[in-house]
Amino acid sequence: MAGMAEQQDERLRQIVEENAEIRALMHQQSEADLTSLHRPIERFAGLVARPIFIVSCLTLFAIWIAVNTDLALTGHRPWDQPPFFWLQGVVSAFSLAITATVLVSQARQARLAEQRADLQLQVIFLIGQRTAKLIELTEELRRDLPNVHNRRDEQAEILQQVMTPDQILSALEGKGPEQT
Protein backbone atom coordinates (compact mmCIF):
# COMPACT_ATOMS: atom_id res chain seq x y z
CA MET A 1 0.00 0.00 0.00
CA ALA A 2 2.85 2.36 0.87
CA GLY A 3 4.56 1.51 -2.44
CA MET A 4 1.46 2.54 -4.38
CA ALA A 5 1.22 5.83 -2.51
CA GLU A 6 4.89 6.49 -3.26
CA GLN A 7 4.28 5.76 -6.96
CA GLN A 8 1.34 8.17 -6.99
CA ASP A 9 3.43 10.83 -5.23
CA GLU A 10 6.24 10.30 -7.75
CA ARG A 11 3.82 10.56 -10.70
CA LEU A 12 2.28 13.72 -9.22
CA ARG A 13 5.77 15.20 -8.81
CA GLN A 14 6.55 14.35 -12.45
CA ILE A 15 3.35 16.04 -13.64
CA VAL A 16 4.14 19.16 -11.63
CA GLU A 17 7.68 19.22 -13.02
CA GLU A 18 6.38 18.82 -16.59
CA ASN A 19 3.97 21.70 -16.07
CA ALA A 20 6.78 23.82 -14.61
CA GLU A 21 8.93 23.02 -17.65
CA ILE A 22 6.12 24.09 -19.99
CA ARG A 23 5.73 27.33 -18.06
CA ALA A 24 9.50 27.91 -18.17
CA LEU A 25 9.51 27.31 -21.93
CA MET A 26 6.69 29.81 -22.40
CA HIS A 27 8.63 32.34 -20.32
CA GLN A 28 11.79 31.70 -22.35
CA GLN A 29 9.85 32.20 -25.57
CA SER A 30 8.43 35.50 -24.34
CA GLU A 31 11.93 36.63 -23.35
CA ALA A 32 13.32 35.55 -26.73
CA ASP A 33 10.70 37.71 -28.45
CA LEU A 34 12.11 40.83 -26.78
CA THR A 35 13.90 43.16 -29.15
CA SER A 36 17.05 45.05 -28.23
CA LEU A 37 14.84 48.10 -27.63
CA HIS A 38 12.38 46.22 -25.43
CA ARG A 39 15.00 44.82 -23.04
CA PRO A 40 16.08 48.13 -21.45
CA ILE A 41 12.47 49.31 -21.36
CA GLU A 42 11.44 46.14 -19.54
CA ARG A 43 14.33 46.56 -17.07
CA PHE A 44 13.32 50.17 -16.46
CA ALA A 45 9.68 49.11 -16.02
CA GLY A 46 10.79 46.53 -13.45
CA LEU A 47 12.71 49.21 -11.58
CA VAL A 48 9.86 51.73 -11.71
CA ALA A 49 7.32 49.15 -10.49
CA ARG A 50 9.01 48.79 -7.11
CA PRO A 51 7.80 50.74 -4.06
CA ILE A 52 11.39 51.74 -3.27
CA PHE A 53 11.43 53.69 -6.54
CA ILE A 54 8.57 55.93 -5.40
CA VAL A 55 10.12 56.42 -1.98
CA SER A 56 13.51 57.23 -3.56
CA CYS A 57 11.98 59.76 -5.97
CA LEU A 58 10.02 61.50 -3.23
CA THR A 59 13.10 61.58 -1.02
CA LEU A 60 15.24 63.07 -3.81
CA PHE A 61 12.57 65.67 -4.59
CA ALA A 62 12.33 66.60 -0.90
CA ILE A 63 16.13 66.92 -0.67
CA TRP A 64 16.16 69.05 -3.86
CA ILE A 65 13.55 71.40 -2.41
CA ALA A 66 15.18 71.50 1.05
CA VAL A 67 18.69 72.24 -0.29
CA ASN A 68 17.47 74.96 -2.64
CA THR A 69 15.28 76.52 0.04
CA ASP A 70 18.15 76.40 2.55
CA LEU A 71 20.52 78.03 0.04
CA ALA A 72 17.99 80.81 -0.59
CA LEU A 73 17.46 81.38 3.16
CA THR A 74 21.19 81.52 3.91
CA GLY A 75 21.82 84.13 1.23
CA HIS A 76 23.42 81.84 -1.33
CA ARG A 77 22.22 81.49 -4.89
CA PRO A 78 20.20 78.25 -5.27
CA TRP A 79 20.52 76.39 -8.57
CA ASP A 80 16.72 76.05 -8.73
CA GLN A 81 14.74 78.83 -7.09
CA PRO A 82 11.12 78.37 -6.08
CA PRO A 83 8.82 77.44 -7.83
CA PHE A 84 11.58 74.99 -8.80
CA PHE A 85 11.47 75.23 -12.58
CA TRP A 86 14.25 72.66 -13.07
CA LEU A 87 12.62 70.19 -10.67
CA GLN A 88 9.37 70.52 -12.61
CA GLY A 89 11.26 69.81 -15.82
CA VAL A 90 12.95 66.74 -14.30
CA VAL A 91 9.63 65.45 -12.98
CA SER A 92 7.93 66.05 -16.35
CA ALA A 93 10.68 64.29 -18.30
CA PHE A 94 10.63 61.40 -15.85
CA SER A 95 6.84 61.20 -16.10
CA LEU A 96 7.03 61.03 -19.87
CA ALA A 97 9.64 58.25 -19.71
CA ILE A 98 7.60 56.29 -17.16
CA THR A 99 4.39 56.71 -19.16
CA ALA A 100 6.03 55.49 -22.36
CA THR A 101 7.63 52.59 -20.48
CA VAL A 102 4.32 51.53 -19.00
CA LEU A 103 2.58 51.71 -22.39
CA VAL A 104 5.27 49.64 -24.12
CA SER A 105 5.26 47.08 -21.31
CA GLN A 106 1.47 46.88 -21.27
CA ALA A 107 1.33 46.37 -25.03
CA ARG A 108 3.80 43.49 -24.72
CA GLN A 109 1.92 42.01 -21.76
CA ALA A 110 -1.34 42.28 -23.73
CA ARG A 111 0.22 40.31 -26.61
CA LEU A 112 1.43 37.64 -24.17
CA ALA A 113 -2.00 37.50 -22.53
CA GLU A 114 -3.63 37.08 -25.94
CA GLN A 115 -1.26 34.23 -26.78
CA ARG A 116 -2.02 32.56 -23.45
CA ALA A 117 -5.75 33.02 -23.99
CA ASP A 118 -5.44 31.40 -27.44
CA LEU A 119 -3.52 28.52 -25.90
CA GLN A 120 -6.15 28.12 -23.17
CA LEU A 121 -8.90 28.11 -25.76
CA GLN A 122 -7.14 25.40 -27.75
CA VAL A 123 -6.66 23.33 -24.59
CA ILE A 124 -10.32 23.79 -23.67
CA PHE A 125 -11.44 22.59 -27.10
CA LEU A 126 -9.10 19.62 -26.87
CA ILE A 127 -10.43 18.76 -23.41
CA GLY A 128 -13.99 19.04 -24.73
CA GLN A 129 -13.20 16.69 -27.59
CA ARG A 130 -11.53 14.20 -25.28
CA THR A 131 -14.36 14.36 -22.79
CA ALA A 132 -16.93 13.78 -25.52
CA LYS A 133 -14.92 10.79 -26.72
CA LEU A 134 -14.68 9.38 -23.18
CA ILE A 135 -18.44 9.70 -22.74
CA GLU A 136 -18.96 8.05 -26.10
CA LEU A 137 -16.66 5.16 -25.16
CA THR A 138 -18.28 4.80 -21.74
CA GLU A 139 -21.72 4.66 -23.31
CA GLU A 140 -20.50 2.12 -25.85
CA LEU A 141 -18.99 0.04 -23.06
CA ARG A 142 -22.23 0.28 -21.06
CA ARG A 143 -24.22 -0.96 -24.07
CA ASP A 144 -21.75 -3.82 -24.69
CA LEU A 145 -21.60 -5.13 -21.11
CA PRO A 146 -24.18 -7.88 -20.65
CA ASN A 147 -24.66 -7.33 -16.91
CA VAL A 148 -25.38 -3.57 -17.21
CA HIS A 149 -28.94 -2.46 -17.86
CA ASN A 150 -29.14 -0.92 -21.34
CA ARG A 151 -30.98 2.40 -21.14
CA ARG A 152 -31.07 5.63 -23.06
CA ASP A 153 -29.26 8.53 -21.40
CA GLU A 154 -30.19 11.84 -23.07
CA GLN A 155 -27.61 13.82 -21.14
CA ALA A 156 -24.81 11.45 -22.20
CA GLU A 157 -26.01 11.73 -25.81
CA ILE A 158 -25.83 15.51 -25.63
CA LEU A 159 -22.43 15.50 -23.92
CA GLN A 160 -21.00 13.22 -26.61
CA GLN A 161 -21.40 16.01 -29.14
CA VAL A 162 -18.37 18.26 -29.48
CA MET A 163 -19.31 21.94 -29.44
CA THR A 164 -18.00 24.01 -32.32
CA PRO A 165 -16.54 27.46 -31.70
CA ASP A 166 -19.59 28.99 -33.45
CA GLN A 167 -21.95 27.20 -31.07
CA ILE A 168 -19.97 28.35 -28.05
CA LEU A 169 -19.84 31.93 -29.30
CA SER A 170 -23.59 31.91 -29.94
CA ALA A 171 -24.23 30.56 -26.45
CA LEU A 172 -22.03 33.25 -24.92
CA GLU A 173 -23.85 35.95 -26.87
CA GLY A 174 -27.16 34.65 -25.55
CA LYS A 175 -28.44 33.24 -28.81
CA GLY A 176 -29.95 29.85 -28.91
CA PRO A 177 -28.93 27.29 -31.55
CA GLU A 178 -32.05 28.04 -33.53
CA GLN A 179 -31.17 31.76 -33.78
CA THR A 180 -27.76 31.25 -35.42
TORKOL-4160 file (C-alpha; in steps of 0.2 Angstrom, whole numbers, padded with zeros to 4 digits, m for minus):
180
<pt num="1" X="0000" Y="0000" Z="0000"/>
<pt num="2" X="0014" Y="0012" Z="0004"/>
<pt num="3" X="0023" Y="0008" Z="m0012"/>
<pt num="4" X="0007" Y="0013" Z="m0022"/>
<pt num="5" X="0006" Y="0029" Z="m0013"/>
<pt num="6" X="0024" Y="0032" Z="m0016"/>
<pt num="7" X="0021" Y="0029" Z="m0035"/>
<pt num="8" X="0007" Y="0041" Z="m0035"/>
<pt num="9" X="0017" Y="0054" Z="m0026"/>
<pt num="10" X="0031" Y="0051" Z="m0039"/>
<pt num="11" X="0019" Y="0053" Z="m0053"/>
<pt num="12" X="0011" Y="0069" Z="m0046"/>
<pt num="13" X="0029" Y="0076" Z="m0044"/>
<pt num="14" X="0033" Y="0072" Z="m0062"/>
<pt num="15" X="0017" Y="0080" Z="m0068"/>
<pt num="16" X="0021" Y="0096" Z="m0058"/>
<pt num="17" X="0038" Y="0096" Z="m0065"/>
<pt num="18" X="0032" Y="0094" Z="m0083"/>
<pt num="19" X="0020" Y="0109" Z="m0080"/>
<pt num="20" X="0034" Y="0119" Z="m0073"/>
<pt num="21" X="0045" Y="0115" Z="m0088"/>
<pt num="22" X="0031" Y="0120" Z="m0100"/>
<pt num="23" X="0029" Y="0137" Z="m0090"/>
<pt num="24" X="0048" Y="0140" Z="m0091"/>
<pt num="25" X="0048" Y="0137" Z="m0110"/>
<pt num="26" X="0033" Y="0149" Z="m0112"/>
<pt num="27" X="0043" Y="0162" Z="m0102"/>
<pt num="28" X="0059" Y="0158" Z="m0112"/>
<pt num="29" X="0049" Y="0161" Z="m0128"/>
<pt num="30" X="0042" Y="0178" Z="m0122"/>
<pt num="31" X="0060" Y="0183" Z="m0117"/>
<pt num="32" X="0067" Y="0178" Z="m0134"/>
<pt num="33" X="0053" Y="0189" Z="m0142"/>
<pt num="34" X="0061" Y="0204" Z="m0134"/>
<pt num="35" X="0069" Y="0216" Z="m0146"/>
<pt num="36" X="0085" Y="0225" Z="m0141"/>
<pt num="37" X="0074" Y="0241" Z="m0138"/>
<pt num="38" X="0062" Y="0231" Z="m0127"/>
<pt num="39" X="0075" Y="0224" Z="m0115"/>
<pt num="40" X="0080" Y="0241" Z="m0107"/>
<pt num="41" X="0062" Y="0247" Z="m0107"/>
<pt num="42" X="0057" Y="0231" Z="m0098"/>
<pt num="43" X="0072" Y="0233" Z="m0085"/>
<pt num="44" X="0067" Y="0251" Z="m0082"/>
<pt num="45" X="0048" Y="0246" Z="m0080"/>
<pt num="46" X="0054" Y="0233" Z="m0067"/>
<pt num="47" X="0064" Y="0246" Z="m0058"/>
<pt num="48" X="0049" Y="0259" Z="m0059"/>
<pt num="49" X="0037" Y="0246" Z="m0052"/>
<pt num="50" X="0045" Y="0244" Z="m0036"/>
<pt num="51" X="0039" Y="0254" Z="m0020"/>
<pt num="52" X="0057" Y="0259" Z="m0016"/>
<pt num="53" X="0057" Y="0268" Z="m0033"/>
<pt num="54" X="0043" Y="0280" Z="m0027"/>
<pt num="55" X="0051" Y="0282" Z="m0010"/>
<pt num="56" X="0068" Y="0286" Z="m0018"/>
<pt num="57" X="0060" Y="0299" Z="m0030"/>
<pt num="58" X="0050" Y="0308" Z="m0016"/>
<pt num="59" X="0066" Y="0308" Z="m0005"/>
<pt num="60" X="0076" Y="0315" Z="m0019"/>
<pt num="61" X="0063" Y="0328" Z="m0023"/>
<pt num="62" X="0062" Y="0333" Z="m0005"/>
<pt num="63" X="0081" Y="0335" Z="m0003"/>
<pt num="64" X="0081" Y="0345" Z="m0019"/>
<pt num="65" X="0068" Y="0357" Z="m0012"/>
<pt num="66" X="0076" Y="0358" Z="0005"/>
<pt num="67" X="0093" Y="0361" Z="m0001"/>
<pt num="68" X="0087" Y="0375" Z="m0013"/>
<pt num="69" X="0076" Y="0383" Z="0000"/>
<pt num="70" X="0091" Y="0382" Z="0013"/>
<pt num="71" X="0103" Y="0390" Z="0000"/>
<pt num="72" X="0090" Y="0404" Z="m0003"/>
<pt num="73" X="0087" Y="0407" Z="0016"/>
<pt num="74" X="0106" Y="0408" Z="0020"/>
<pt num="75" X="0109" Y="0421" Z="0006"/>
<pt num="76" X="0117" Y="0409" Z="m0007"/>
<pt num="77" X="0111" Y="0407" Z="m0024"/>
<pt num="78" X="0101" Y="0391" Z="m0026"/>
<pt num="79" X="0103" Y="0382" Z="m0043"/>
<pt num="80" X="0084" Y="0380" Z="m0044"/>
<pt num="81" X="0074" Y="0394" Z="m0035"/>
<pt num="82" X="0056" Y="0392" Z="m0030"/>
<pt num="83" X="0044" Y="0387" Z="m0039"/>
<pt num="84" X="0058" Y="0375" Z="m0044"/>
<pt num="85" X="0057" Y="0376" Z="m0063"/>
<pt num="86" X="0071" Y="0363" Z="m0065"/>
<pt num="87" X="0063" Y="0351" Z="m0053"/>
<pt num="88" X="0047" Y="0353" Z="m0063"/>
<pt num="89" X="0056" Y="0349" Z="m0079"/>
<pt num="90" X="0065" Y="0334" Z="m0072"/>
<pt num="91" X="0048" Y="0327" Z="m0065"/>
<pt num="92" X="0040" Y="0330" Z="m0082"/>
<pt num="93" X="0053" Y="0321" Z="m0092"/>
<pt num="94" X="0053" Y="0307" Z="m0079"/>
<pt num="95" X="0034" Y="0306" Z="m0080"/>
<pt num="96" X="0035" Y="0305" Z="m0099"/>
<pt num="97" X="0048" Y="0291" Z="m0099"/>
<pt num="98" X="0038" Y="0281" Z="m0086"/>
<pt num="99" X="0022" Y="0284" Z="m0096"/>
<pt num="100" X="0030" Y="0277" Z="m0112"/>
<pt num="101" X="0038" Y="0263" Z="m0102"/>
<pt num="102" X="0022" Y="0258" Z="m0095"/>
<pt num="103" X="0013" Y="0259" Z="m0112"/>
<pt num="104" X="0026" Y="0248" Z="m0121"/>
<pt num="105" X="0026" Y="0235" Z="m0107"/>
<pt num="106" X="0007" Y="0234" Z="m0106"/>
<pt num="107" X="0007" Y="0232" Z="m0125"/>
<pt num="108" X="0019" Y="0217" Z="m0124"/>
<pt num="109" X="0010" Y="0210" Z="m0109"/>
<pt num="110" X="m0007" Y="0211" Z="m0119"/>
<pt num="111" X="0001" Y="0202" Z="m0133"/>
<pt num="112" X="0007" Y="0188" Z="m0121"/>
<pt num="113" X="m0010" Y="0188" Z="m0113"/>
<pt num="114" X="m0018" Y="0185" Z="m0130"/>
<pt num="115" X="m0006" Y="0171" Z="m0134"/>
<pt num="116" X="m0010" Y="0163" Z="m0117"/>
<pt num="117" X="m0029" Y="0165" Z="m0120"/>
<pt num="118" X="m0027" Y="0157" Z="m0137"/>
<pt num="119" X="m0018" Y="0143" Z="m0129"/>
<pt num="120" X="m0031" Y="0141" Z="m0116"/>
<pt num="121" X="m0045" Y="0141" Z="m0129"/>
<pt num="122" X="m0036" Y="0127" Z="m0139"/>
<pt num="123" X="m0033" Y="0117" Z="m0123"/>
<pt num="124" X="m0052" Y="0119" Z="m0118"/>
<pt num="125" X="m0057" Y="0113" Z="m0136"/>
<pt num="126" X="m0046" Y="0098" Z="m0134"/>
<pt num="127" X="m0052" Y="0094" Z="m0117"/>
<pt num="128" X="m0070" Y="0095" Z="m0124"/>
<pt num="129" X="m0066" Y="0083" Z="m0138"/>
<pt num="130" X="m0058" Y="0071" Z="m0126"/>
<pt num="131" X="m0072" Y="0072" Z="m0114"/>
<pt num="132" X="m0085" Y="0069" Z="m0128"/>
<pt num="133" X="m0075" Y="0054" Z="m0134"/>
<pt num="134" X="m0073" Y="0047" Z="m0116"/>
<pt num="135" X="m0092" Y="0049" Z="m0114"/>
<pt num="136" X="m0095" Y="0040" Z="m0131"/>
<pt num="137" X="m0083" Y="0026" Z="m0126"/>
<pt num="138" X="m0091" Y="0024" Z="m0109"/>
<pt num="139" X="m0109" Y="0023" Z="m0117"/>
<pt num="140" X="m0103" Y="0011" Z="m0129"/>
<pt num="141" X="m0095" Y="0000" Z="m0115"/>
<pt num="142" X="m0111" Y="0001" Z="m0105"/>
<pt num="143" X="m0121" Y="m0005" Z="m0120"/>
<pt num="144" X="m0109" Y="m0019" Z="m0123"/>
<pt num="145" X="m0108" Y="m0026" Z="m0106"/>
<pt num="146" X="m0121" Y="m0039" Z="m0103"/>
<pt num="147" X="m0123" Y="m0037" Z="m0085"/>
<pt num="148" X="m0127" Y="m0018" Z="m0086"/>
<pt num="149" X="m0145" Y="m0012" Z="m0089"/>
<pt num="150" X="m0146" Y="m0005" Z="m0107"/>
<pt num="151" X="m0155" Y="0012" Z="m0106"/>
<pt num="152" X="m0155" Y="0028" Z="m0115"/>
<pt num="153" X="m0146" Y="0043" Z="m0107"/>
<pt num="154" X="m0151" Y="0059" Z="m0115"/>
<pt num="155" X="m0138" Y="0069" Z="m0106"/>
<pt num="156" X="m0124" Y="0057" Z="m0111"/>
<pt num="157" X="m0130" Y="0059" Z="m0129"/>
<pt num="158" X="m0129" Y="0078" Z="m0128"/>
<pt num="159" X="m0112" Y="0078" Z="m0120"/>
<pt num="160" X="m0105" Y="0066" Z="m0133"/>
<pt num="161" X="m0107" Y="0080" Z="m0146"/>
<pt num="162" X="m0092" Y="0091" Z="m0147"/>
<pt num="163" X="m0097" Y="0110" Z="m0147"/>
<pt num="164" X="m0090" Y="0120" Z="m0162"/>
<pt num="165" X="m0083" Y="0137" Z="m0158"/>
<pt num="166" X="m0098" Y="0145" Z="m0167"/>
<pt num="167" X="m0110" Y="0136" Z="m0155"/>
<pt num="168" X="m0100" Y="0142" Z="m0140"/>
<pt num="169" X="m0099" Y="0160" Z="m0146"/>
<pt num="170" X="m0118" Y="0160" Z="m0150"/>
<pt num="171" X="m0121" Y="0153" Z="m0132"/>
<pt num="172" X="m0110" Y="0166" Z="m0125"/>
<pt num="173" X="m0119" Y="0180" Z="m0134"/>
<pt num="174" X="m0136" Y="0173" Z="m0128"/>
<pt num="175" X="m0142" Y="0166" Z="m0144"/>
<pt num="176" X="m0150" Y="0149" Z="m0145"/>
<pt num="177" X="m0145" Y="0136" Z="m0158"/>
<pt num="178" X="m0160" Y="0140" Z="m0168"/>
<pt num="179" X="m0156" Y="0159" Z="m0169"/>
<pt num="180" X="m0139" Y="0156" Z="m0177"/>
